[in-house]
Amino acid sequence: MCGIVGYIGTRPVLPLLVEGLRRLEYRGYDSAGVAIAIDGVLAVYKRKGKVRELESVLPVEVPGTVGIAHTRWATHGAPSDLNAHPHLDATGRIGVVHNGIIENAAELKRKLQADGVVFVSETDTEVLAHLIAGRPETSLVEAVRAALRLVKGAYGLAVIDAARPEAIVAARKGGPVVIGVGDGEMFVASDASALMGHARSVAHLDDGEVAEVRADGFTVLTLEGAETTKTTLELSGDAAGFDKGDYAHFMRKEIGEQPEAVRRTLLGRLDHRFSTAHLGGIELAAREMLDIRRVKILGCGSAYYAGTLGAHLIEQLARIPAHAEPASEFRYRNPVIEQDTLYIAVSQSGETFDTLAAIQEVKRKGGRVLGVVNSVGSTIARECGRGVYLHAGPEVAVVSTKTWTSTAVAFALLALQLGRVRDMSAGQGARLLSALSALPDQIAGIVAREAELAPIAARLAKAEHAYFLGRAAGYAVAMEGALKLKEISYMHAEAYPASELKHGPLALISAETPTLMVLPDDDLLAKNLSTIAEVRTRGGPVLAITHPGVVTEGVEASFAVPRSEPELDAILLNVPLQLVAYQVAQGLGRDIDQPRNLAKSVTVE
């Protein structure tokens, strides 16, 4: 959730902290703050609301060159100036920014209050500041280690001491923390994206590690005090991904970036000689692929829905039983882990806590897991050790658009590779390679026709509820479309398998509630048209995303996407639903990039 950024060096720290906060605001945006060490005291500025609210109270110049900053997604204490980070000890020397949840905060708080400590916020984080301050006789890194040994829960944190500004101390357990290496300067952040254009390379902390970060380097210890060696990775990427340019919202910009994102996902992975795909990162020999008897895909939110489509593709193309399940539920039900099952974890950020916990459960029981992630070097990528990077580029809007599409394409590549090892003919493989190569231009064509979706968006915007229906792969599209609409427009939207409509949901159909049908021109078309007739008979208005030439009698408004191969049609059918959700939210005046109560990377339970 929350965003952390810190700097120690020779440059004025405030502009660097504010720039980092802007880049990390997608991780949390109910309050923000900075703490800067100046002449033995901490200058602290924090405000409820977004980073722009903080900027409105910041001085033009602050002389310090060491500081930490935070943008918050609340877990303990309602959003307020007092509950905003950084949090301080009673003397104002120790400043802490924290991502995560301290599970025994109430118990620790009672003990501290018994010793006379007075708390000023409702947060669990303030406990850390007082615990660290309780050991002034030790170095800051030793004080942090001692405090964390008393703590239960998850954290990614950065700490400074105004009286000892020669170092920032960072620590991690469950919450991502990276250290950025520059020229005579160092950085700390919860996401490497905050450091692009400044740090040359980054090192990722692992759980249970504490780092002392100085301007000339860093040292990493375990909580028990053993020194560890970290490998730094070159920080690649373009800071332009964090600039909206001429777009009103990052979401719309990222929808438009999908053709290039898909090209990058495909780059170097299409093997025309053997009519297959080649995903080198999965590190599975052909014989190992033949031994796979089942595929289980784990993800949360949009990642789960992309995984649902992925499971459909794997069953259709590779003829291997495949199933997607919410990672947040998988880890709580004592799952049976099978040796001949391939588990695949999906996460845009690579930091989703529930998905990470599911991976650890699979590995603890001897299973093998591949990762499908967008963020290179992320926790899930490192935990899995092998898998597929999407290379979709930075995605700043909270809702997933281009990473959903790139994930679906990555699953199509995996299904093709598995299929060609098994029973898929070279001719079938060549057919799919051609269709995959055509996707970027087809997506660009859909986005260019955005204005044609206005009637669908206008009809939805007038309703309080909407239903999305689809069959087979179309159901995965319907689920993702409904999620997009409710995430950014705050409309109630539900997705159902079209075949389930008559088993209960049909009671909800009314003249006031539109139904959006995912209607490909495939072998289920006749059944989907019958479903439309069922809805219309009961007075329900119907909208449709379909293919050219499909006769949609009684449909109030429709939009046709170009045909791909039947197995890949769902990827194109999803793109208009992203644009529809965007148009509805824009018409309703919603905060599209940062919808209420949501954050991009969910790193807490």
C-alpha positions in Angstrom: 0.0 0.0 0.0 1.7 3.1 1.3 4.6 4.8 -0.6 8.0 5.4 1.1 10.9 7.5 -0.2 14.1 8.6 1.4 17.3 10.4 0.4 20.8 11.0 1.9 23.5 12.9 0.0 24.5 16.5 -0.8 21.5 17.7 -2.9 18.6 19.6 -1.3 16.3 16.8 -0.2 12.9 18.3 -0.4 12.4 18.4 -4.2 13.6 14.8 -4.5 11.2 13.7 -1.8 8.2 15.4 -3.4 9.1 14.0 -6.8 9.3 10.5 -5.3 5.9 11.0 -3.6 4.3 12.0 -6.8 5.5 8.8 -8.5 4.4 6.7 -5.6 1.0 8.3 -5.0 -0.7 5.4 -6.7 0.3 3.3 -3.7 -1.7 5.5 -1.3 -3.2 8.9 -1.3 -5.2 9.8 1.8 -2.4 11.7 3.4 1.3 12.6 2.8 4.3 14.0 4.7 8.0 14.6 4.9 10.6 14.8 7.6 14.0 16.5 7.0 16.9 16.6 9.4 18.2 20.1 9.8 20.7 21.1 12.5 19.7 18.4 15.0 15.9 18.7 14.6 13.3 17.3 12.3 11.4 19.7 10.1 8.1 17.9 9.6 5.3 18.8 7.1 2.3 16.5 6.6 -1.3 16.9 5.5 -4.4 14.9 5.0 -5.2 14.4 1.3 -3.1 14.0 -1.8 0.5 15.1 -2.4 -0.7 18.4 -3.8 -2.3 19.2 -0.4 1.1 18.6 1.2 2.9 20.7 -1.5 0.6 23.7 -0.7 2.1 24.0 2.8 5.7 23.3 2.0 8.3 26.1 2.1 9.9 27.1 -1.2 13.3 26.0 0.1 14.5 23.7 3.0 18.2 23.4 3.5 18.4 19.8 4.6 20.0 17.0 2.6 18.7 14.0 4.5 15.0 13.1 4.7 12.2 10.6 4.5 8.6 10.9 3.0 5.4 8.9 2.8 2.1 8.8 1.1 -0.5 6.8 3.0 -3.2 4.3 2.5 -4.8 4.1 5.9 -4.9 0.9 8.0 -4.8 2.3 11.5 -6.5 5.6 12.2 -8.7 7.6 9.9 -7.0 9.9 7.4 -5.9 13.1 9.2 -3.0 15.5 9.6 -2.1 13.8 12.9 -2.3 10.3 11.5 -0.2 11.1 8.4 3.4 9.9 8.4 6.2 10.5 9.3 5.6 9.7 13.0 7.9 11.0 15.7 9.0 10.1 19.2 8.3 12.4 22.1 11.5 14.4 21.6 11.0 14.9 17.9 14.3 13.4 17.1 13.2 10.0 15.6 11.1 10.0 12.4 9.5 6.9 11.0 7.6 6.1 7.8 6.0 2.7 7.6 4.1 0.5 5.2 2.3 -2.5 6.8 0.5 -3.4 10.0 2.0 -3.9 13.5 -0.3 -6.7 14.8 0.7 -6.3 18.4 0.6 -2.5 18.4 -2.1 -2.3 21.1 -0.1 -4.4 23.5 3.1 -2.5 22.9 1.3 0.8 23.2 -0.1 -0.1 26.6 3.4 -1.0 27.9 4.8 2.3 26.6 1.9 4.3 28.1 2.6 2.6 31.4 6.1 4.0 31.2 4.7 7.5 30.7 4.8 7.7 26.9 2.1 10.0 25.4 0.7 9.1 22.0 -0.6 11.8 19.6 -1.9 9.7 16.8 -4.2 6.6 16.3 -1.6 4.7 14.2 0.3 1.6 14.9 3.4 3.3 13.4 3.9 5.7 16.2 4.7 2.7 18.5 7.8 2.1 16.4 9.0 5.7 16.9 8.8 5.4 20.7 10.3 1.9 20.8 13.3 3.1 18.7 13.7 6.2 20.9 13.8 4.0 24.0 17.3 2.9 23.1 19.2 6.2 22.7 22.5 4.8 23.9 22.8 2.5 20.9 23.4 3.3 17.2 20.3 4.0 15.2 20.5 0.7 13.3 20.9 -1.2 16.6 17.9 0.6 18.1 15.8 -0.2 15.1 16.8 -3.9 15.2 16.0 -4.1 18.9 12.6 -2.4 18.3 11.7 -4.8 15.5 12.5 -7.8 17.5 9.5 -6.8 19.7 7.2 -6.4 16.8 4.7 -8.8 15.2 3.3 -8.1 11.8 4.4 -6.7 8.4 6.5 -3.7 7.7 8.6 -1.8 5.2 10.0 1.3 6.9 12.6 4.0 6.9 13.9 5.8 10.0 16.0 8.9 10.6 17.4 10.5 13.7 17.9 14.3 13.6 20.7 14.0 16.1 22.5 11.4 14.0 21.7 12.4 10.4 24.6 10.4 8.9 22.3 7.5 8.0 18.8 6.4 7.1 17.8 2.9 8.5 15.5 0.8 6.4 13.9 -2.5 7.2 11.6 -5.0 5.6 9.2 -7.8 6.6 6.4 -8.3 4.1 6.6 -4.7 2.7 8.9 -4.0 -0.2 12.0 -1.8 0.3 14.6 -1.0 -2.2 17.9 0.8 -1.8 19.0 3.1 -4.6 22.7 3.7 -5.4 23.7 7.0 -6.9 26.9 9.0 -7.2 27.8 10.0 -3.7 24.1 9.7 -2.7 21.7 7.0 -1.7 18.0 6.5 -1.8 15.4 4.3 0.0 12.0 3.6 -1.5 9.1 1.1 -1.4 9.2 1.0 -5.2 12.1 1.5 -7.6 9.9 3.6 -9.8 10.4 6.5 -7.4 14.2 6.4 -8.1 14.2 6.4 -11.9 16.4 9.2 -13.3 18.4 9.4 -10.0 19.7 6.0 -8.9 22.0 4.0 -11.1 21.2 0.7 -9.5 19.0 -0.8 -6.7 19.3 -3.6 -4.1 16.1 -5.3 -2.8 15.9 -6.0 0.9 14.6 -9.4 1.9 12.3 -10.2 4.8 14.1 -9.9 8.2 16.8 -7.5 6.9 17.8 -4.1 8.2 19.9 -1.7 6.2 22.1 1.2 7.3 22.1 3.6 4.3 24.8 6.3 4.2 25.7 8.7 1.5 28.7 6.6 0.5 27.1 3.2 0.6 25.0 0.8 2.7 25.3 -2.2 5.0 22.6 -4.9 5.5 22.1 -6.9 8.6 19.7 -9.5 9.8 17.5 -8.8 12.8 20.0 -11.0 14.8 22.9 -8.9 13.6 24.6 -11.0 10.9 25.8 -9.1 7.9 24.4 -10.1 4.6 25.6 -9.5 1.0 23.3 -7.8 -1.5 23.5 -7.8 -5.2 22.6 -4.6 -7.0 20.7 -4.5 -10.2 20.9 -1.9 -12.9 17.8 0.4 -12.7 16.4 0.5 -16.1 13.2 2.2 -17.3 12.0 5.6 -18.5 10.7 8.3 -16.2 8.4 9.4 -19.0 6.0 6.7 -17.9 5.2 8.8 -14.9 4.2 11.8 -17.0 0.6 12.1 -18.3 1.6 14.2 -21.2 -1.4 15.6 -23.0 -3.8 13.1 -21.4 -6.2 14.0 -18.6 -5.6 10.8 -16.8 -2.9 8.1 -16.5 -5.6 5.5 -17.1 -6.5 6.8 -20.6 -2.8 7.2 -21.4 -2.2 3.6 -20.4 -5.1 2.3 -22.4 -3.5 4.0 -25.4 -0.1 2.4 -24.6 -1.5 -1.1 -25.0 -0.3 -1.7 -28.5 3.3 -1.0 -27.6 2.9 -2.9 -24.3 1.7 -6.0 -26.2 4.5 -5.6 -28.7 7.0 -5.7 -25.8 5.3 -8.7 -24.3 5.6 -10.5 -27.6 9.2 -9.3 -28.4 11.6 -12.2 -28.9 9.0 -14.8 -27.9 7.5 -15.8 -31.3 9.3 -18.7 -32.9 8.0 -18.8 -36.5 10.5 -21.6 -37.4 8.8 -24.1 -35.2 5.4 -22.4 -35.0 5.6 -22.0 -31.3 6.3 -19.5 -28.5 9.5 -19.4 -26.5 9.3 -18.2 -22.9 12.9 -18.7 -21.7 12.1 -17.5 -18.2 9.9 -20.4 -17.3 13.0 -22.7 -17.4 10.9 -25.8 -18.2 12.3 -28.4 -20.6 9.9 -30.1 -23.0 9.9 -33.3 -20.9 9.0 -31.3 -17.8 6.1 -29.7 -19.7 4.9 -33.1 -20.7 4.8 -34.1 -17.1 2.4 -31.3 -16.2 -1.0 -32.8 -15.4 -2.8 -29.7 -14.1 -2.3 -25.9 -14.0 -3.4 -23.7 -11.0 -3.3 -19.9 -11.5 -3.4 -17.6 -8.5 -4.0 -13.9 -8.4 -6.1 -11.1 -6.9 -8.5 -8.7 -8.5 -7.7 -8.1 -12.2 -4.8 -10.5 -12.0 -7.3 -13.2 -11.0 -9.5 -12.4 -13.9 -6.6 -12.4 -16.3 -5.7 -15.8 -14.8 -9.2 -17.0 -15.4 -8.8 -16.2 -19.1 -5.3 -17.8 -18.9 -6.8 -21.0 -17.6 -9.3 -21.1 -20.4 -6.4 -20.6 -23.0 -4.3 -23.3 -21.5 -7.2 -25.8 -21.5 -8.1 -24.9 -25.1 -4.7 -24.8 -26.6 -2.6 -27.3 -24.5 -5.5 -29.5 -23.3 -4.3 -29.5 -19.8 -6.9 -29.1 -17.0 -6.4 -25.5 -15.7 -8.2 -23.4 -13.1 -7.8 -19.9 -11.6 -8.4 -19.2 -8.0 -8.2 -16.0 -5.9 -4.9 -16.1 -4.1 -6.5 -14.4 -1.1 -8.7 -17.5 -0.6 -6.2 -20.2 -1.6 -3.9 -19.6 1.3 -6.6 -20.0 3.9 -8.0 -23.4 2.9 -5.1 -25.8 3.6 -4.8 -26.5 -0.2 -3.6 -29.9 -1.5 -0.3 -29.3 -3.4 0.3 -31.8 -6.2 3.7 -32.6 -7.6 2.5 -32.7 -11.2 0.6 -29.4 -11.0 2.2 -26.2 -12.3 1.3 -23.2 -10.1 1.3 -19.8 -11.7 1.2 -16.6 -9.6 0.0 -13.4 -11.3 0.7 -9.9 -10.0 1.2 -6.6 -11.8 3.3 -5.1 -9.0 5.0 -8.3 -7.9 4.3 -7.3 -4.3 0.7 -8.4 -3.7 0.7 -9.7 -0.2 -2.0 -12.4 -0.6 -0.4 -13.7 -3.7 3.0 -13.8 -2.1 1.6 -15.7 0.9 0.0 -18.2 -1.5 3.3 -18.7 -3.3 5.0 -19.4 0.0 2.3 -21.9 0.9 2.8 -23.8 -2.4 6.6 -23.8 -1.9 6.4 -24.9 1.7 4.5 -28.0 0.5 6.9 -28.8 -2.3 5.1 -27.3 -5.2 6.7 -25.4 -8.1 5.6 -21.9 -9.0 6.1 -19.6 -12.0 5.5 -15.9 -11.7 3.8 -13.7 -14.2 4.7 -10.1 -13.2 5.4 -6.7 -14.6 7.9 -5.4 -12.1 11.4 -6.7 -12.6 13.2 -7.6 -9.4 9.9 -7.5 -7.4 9.3 -9.8 -4.4 7.1 -12.2 -6.2 9.5 -12.4 -9.1 12.4 -13.2 -6.8 10.3 -15.6 -4.6 9.3 -17.6 -7.7 12.7 -17.5 -9.3 11.4 -18.1 -12.7 8.5 -17.0 -14.9 7.4 -14.4 -17.3 8.0 -10.6 -17.2 5.3 -8.7 -19.0 7.5 -5.6 -20.0 4.3 -3.6 -20.2 6.0 -0.5 -18.7 5.0 1.5 -15.7 1.3 1.5 -14.9 0.5 4.5 -12.6 -3.3 4.4 -12.6 -4.6 2.3 -9.8 -6.8 0.2 -12.1 -5.1 -2.3 -14.4 -5.4 -1.8 -18.1 -2.3 -2.5 -20.1 -1.0 -5.0 -17.6 -4.2 -7.0 -17.8 -3.9 -7.2 -21.6 -0.2 -8.0 -21.5 -1.0 -10.7 -18.9 -3.6 -12.2 -21.2 -1.1 -12.2 -24.0 1.6 -13.8 -21.8 -0.9 -16.6 -21.0 -1.6 -17.1 -24.7 2.2 -17.5 -25.3 2.4 -20.0 -22.5 -0.6 -21.9 -23.7 0.9 -22.0 -27.2 4.3 -23.3 -25.9 2.6 -26.0 -23.8 0.3 -26.9 -26.7 3.1 -27.3 -29.2 5.0 -29.6 -26.9 1.8 -31.7 -26.7 -0.7 -32.2 -29.5 -1.0 -28.9 -31.3 0.0 -29.1 -35.0 2.5 -26.7 -36.6 -0.4 -25.3 -38.7 -2.4 -24.4 -35.6 0.7 -22.9 -34.1 1.3 -20.8 -37.2 -2.3 -19.6 -37.2 -2.0 -18.4 -33.6 1.4 -16.7 -34.1 -0.1 -14.7 -37.0 -3.0 -13.7 -34.8 -0.8 -12.7 -31.9 1.4 -10.6 -34.2 -1.8 -8.7 -35.4 -3.0 -7.8 -31.9 -1.1 -4.5 -31.4 -2.5 -3.0 -34.6 -6.0 -4.3 -33.8 -5.9 -2.8 -30.3 -4.7 0.5 -31.7 -7.7 0.5 -34.1 -10.2 -0.1 -31.2 -8.7 2.7 -29.2 -8.9 5.1 -32.2 -12.7 4.5 -32.3 -13.2 5.5 -28.7 -15.9 8.0 -29.6 -18.2 5.2 -30.9 -18.5 3.9 -27.4 -20.2 7.0 -26.1 -23.8 5.6 -26.4 -22.9 2.6 -24.3 -21.2 4.7 -21.7 -24.0 7.2 -21.6 -26.6 4.5 -21.0 -24.6 3.0 -18.2 -24.0 6.3 -16.6 -27.7 6.8 -16.2 -28.1 3.6 -14.2 -27.4 2.7 -10.5 -26.6 -1.0 -11.3 -25.3 -2.9 -14.3 -24.9 -6.6 -15.2 -22.2 -8.0 -17.4 -22.7 -11.4 -19.0 -20.4 -13.7 -21.0 -19.7 -17.4 -21.7 -16.5 -19.3 -21.5 -13.6 -16.8 -22.1 -16.3 -14.1 -22.4 -17.1 -14.6 -18.8 -13.5 -13.6 -17.8 -14.0 -10.5 -19.9 -17.3 -9.7 -18.3 -15.8 -10.0 -14.8 -12.9 -7.7 -15.7 -15.3 -5.2 -17.3 -17.6 -5.1 -14.3 -14.6 -4.7 -12.0 -13.3 -1.7 -14.0 -16.7 0.0 -14.0 -17.2 -0.3 -10.2 -13.5 0.6 -9.4 -13.5 4.0 -11.0 -17.2 4.9 -11.4 -18.4 3.6 -8.0 -21.4 2.0 -9.9 -22.6 -1.3 -8.7 -21.7 -3.8 -11.4 -21.8 -7.6 -11.3 -20.7 -10.2 -13.7 -22.4 -13.5 -14.2 -21.8 -16.5 -16.6 -24.6 -16.1 -19.2 -25.7 -19.6 -18.6 -26.3 -18.9 -14.9 -28.7 -16.0 -15.6 -31.8 -18.2 -15.4 -30.6 -19.8 -12.1 -31.2 -16.8 -10.0 -29.8 -13.5 -11.4 -32.7 -13.2 -13.8 -34.8 -11.9 -10.9 -32.7 -8.8 -10.9 -33.5 -7.8 -14.4 -35.5 -4.6 -14.8 -36.0 -1.7 -17.1 -33.7 0.4 -15.0 -30.8 -2.0 -15.1 -28.8 -2.4 -18.3 -27.1 -5.7 -19.1 -23.8 -5.6 -21.1 -23.3 -8.7 -23.1 -19.9 -9.9 -24.3 -21.0 -11.3 -27.6 -18.3 -12.9 -29.8 -19.2 -14.4 -33.1 -18.3 -18.0 -32.1 -20.0 -21.3 -31.6 -21.8 -20.0 -28.6 -23.4 -17.1 -30.4 -26.8 -18.7 -30.7 -26.9 -19.4 -27.0 -25.8 -15.8 -26.2 -28.5 -14.4 -28.5 -31.1 -16.5 -26.6 -29.8 -15.0 -23.3 -30.3 -11.5 -24.8 -33.8 -12.5 -25.7 -34.4 -13.6 -22.1 -33.3 -10.2 -20.8 -35.3 -8.3 -23.4 -38.5 -10.3 -22.7 -38.3 -9.1 -19.1 -37.9 -5.4 -20.1 -34.1 -5.2 -19.5 -32.1 -3.0 -21.8 -29.1 -4.7 -23.5 -25.7 -3.4 -24.6 -23.2 -5.5 -26.5 -19.5 -5.7 -27.3 -19.4 -8.0 -30.3 -18.0 -8.7 -33.8 -18.8 -7.2 -37.2 -21.8 -8.6 -38.9 -23.5 -10.0 -35.7 -27.2 -9.2 -35.8 -28.0 -7.7 -32.4 -31.8 -7.3 -32.7 -33.2 -5.5 -29.6 -29.8 -4.3 -28.5 -29.8 -0.7 -27.5 -26.2 0.1 -28.4 -23.3 -2.1 -29.5 -19.6 -1.9 -30.5 -17.8 -4.3 -32.8 -14.2 -5.3 -32.4 -12.1 -6.8 -35.2 -12.0 -10.6 -35.3 -8.9 -12.4 -34.1 -8.6 -16.2 -33.9 -11.4 -17.5 -31.7 -9.0 -18.4 -28.9 -7.7 -14.8 -28.7 -10.9 -12.8 -29.3 -11.4 -12.2 -25.6 -8.2 -10.0 -25.5 -9.7 -7.6 -28.0 -13.2 -7.8 -26.5 -11.9 -6.4 -23.2 -10.4 -3.2 -24.6 -13.7 -1.4 -25.2 -14.8 -2.2 -21.7 -11.8 -0.3 -20.4 -12.8 2.7 -22.5 -16.4 2.4 -21.4 -15.5 2.4 -17.7 -13.3 5.4 -18.3 -16.0 7.4 -20.1 -18.6 6.6 -17.4 -16.3 7.7 -14.6 -15.3 10.8 -16.5 -18.9 11.7 -17.1 -19.6 11.2 -13.4 -16.7 13.3 -12.3 -14.8 10.5 -10.5 -11.2 10.5 -9.4 -10.2 8.1 -12.2 -6.5 7.5 -11.4 -6.9 7.3 -7.7 -10.4 5.9 -6.9 -11.6 6.0 -3.3 -10.5 3.3 -0.9 -8.2 1.6 -3.4 -4.4 1.5 -3.9 -2.3 0.0 -6.7 -0.2 -2.4 -4.7 -1.9 -4.3 -1.9 0.9 -5.3 0.5 -1.1 -5.9 3.6 -3.8 -8.4 4.6 
